[in-house]
Amino acid sequence: MTNISMYIPGNSFFHKCDSRVKMLLLVIVSIMAFLFHSPYVCGFLFLTGVVFNYMALGSRMFRHMLTKMVIIMMFFLIILHGFVNPRGETPALFFGKVISLPFFGAYTLEGFYIGLVFWLRLSSIILMAELFVSTTSPSDLINGLHKLGVPYNFCFMVSMSLQLIPISVREATIINSAQRARGLPEKSIIDRFRGLLPMFVPLVVSSLERMEKTSMALECRGFGNTNNPTNMSDIVIRKSDIALVAVSVLLLVASIVLRIRYGSLNVTDYLNSWSDCFRLGIR
């Protein structure tokens, strides 16, 4: 049976981790990603996210929708910032030539640098979010949030929202295939944009019908009649979880100290060549 949730069953170290520990790891990586304006620090977080996901999911991570989003963002952000970022001043040379577009101007080193750092920041957070949702079952997610003091109804809403994302993507694919079978024109980009409207309407209608059926099913099962619902399984913080938290917190403290000591390591104002984009700091 096809898995319709973002959770991918497994037996890795991160599958066994407490959901609260993985939430804390996601928060710490998100903070560290915005402490520095350097491709080295953000690149380290990016590679850490790739390694952790590969340890947990193996080759399945490359088929995950969030991994595909990271790849798409790479081309979009780096190219977009290179041409339109207002801080761009120094034209970038490609084999001794400058590439420029009408109405936008030349591709600049400052735009490339900012786009690269911004992509690495967002990608690091997305990869950690992928690790969290892919290795945390809906029941563990609800249990972890509830133990943190979040109301159970809100926990259930968050879990259901995450499960509805792949369902909506699957239904959008089915609707698009049905439209192609009926002769939907796709000769140009304009035709593709026009085809979004006939896909959007049935997708919204099916989502509303699903919400109504879900609400009726929850009411039939007495959802919300008790403030302290029981769980089929409990989550426990292990020694390995404590070690992971300790290492993550130490890295965060060290990053804050380095940020105060050396600044954000931003070299945007000192770019004259491609090699300057990968300097550790201002000389």
Sequence and secondary structure as in RCSB ss.txt:
>XXXX:A:sequence
MTNISMYIPGNSFFHKCDSRVKMLLLVIVSIMAFLFHSPYVCGFLFLTGVVFNYMALGSRMFRHMLTKMVIIMMF
FLIILHGFVNPRGETPALFFGKVISLPFFGAYTLEGFYIGLVFWLRLSSIILMAELFVSTTSPSDLINGLHKLGV
PYNFCFMVSMSLQLIPISVREATIINSAQRARGLPEKSIIDRFRGLLPMFVPLVVSSLERMEKTSMALECRGFGN
TNNPTNMSDIVIRKSDIALVAVSVLLLVASIVLRIRYGSLNVTDYLNSWSDCFRLGIR
>XXXX:A:secstr
    SS     SHHHHS HHHHHHHHHHHHHHHTT   HHHHHHHHHHHHHHHHHHHGGGGGGSHHHHHHHHHHH
HHHHHHHHH TT  SB EETTEE EETTTEE BHHHHHHHHHHHHHHHHHHHHHHHHHHHS HHHHHHHHHHTT 
 HHHHHHHHHHHHHHHHHHHHHHHHHHHHHHTT   SSHHHHHHTHHHHHHHHHHHHHHHHHHHHHHHHHTTTTS
 SS   SS     HHHHHHHHHHHHHHHHHHHHHHHHTT   GGG SSGGGGG SS  
